[in-house]
């Protein structure tokens, strides 16, 4: 079942169960997917769908951080519930240990040894972990391994 089919099915179920918040999140994700398809001018591949879901997830994480800084607990709670809905559609995130192993392998493959090679490592690495790990965490771990 494709992501769009799954979203449609879950949207119908959310309507039947009168889950307004879940329905709103699903509609936003569907709209983002449709906008991306229009922008690309073709049907979305699984990788494209993953990119959109990751973008939605990141936007909410950024908003969460800002709302916490501003002391807006009402909005923090809303974002937490939206993130819970999005987690269902996002791919399983890699643990730090799994990510470290992938980073070590990529550093060996690119024959990198210093921070000057950071761009080369990140370029090769991000295609492997796209959507499965937070970019800031990847960046931090790569810096640790290269120093």
Buried (B, 14 or more C-beta within 10 A) or exposed (E): EEBBEEBBEBBEEBEEEEBEEBBBBBEBBBEBBEEBBEEEEEEBEEEBBBBBBBEBBEBBBEBBEEBEEEEBEEBBEBBEEBBEBBEEBBEEBBEEEEBBEBBEEBBEEBEBEEEEBBEBBBEBBBEBBBBBBBEEBBBEBBEEBBE
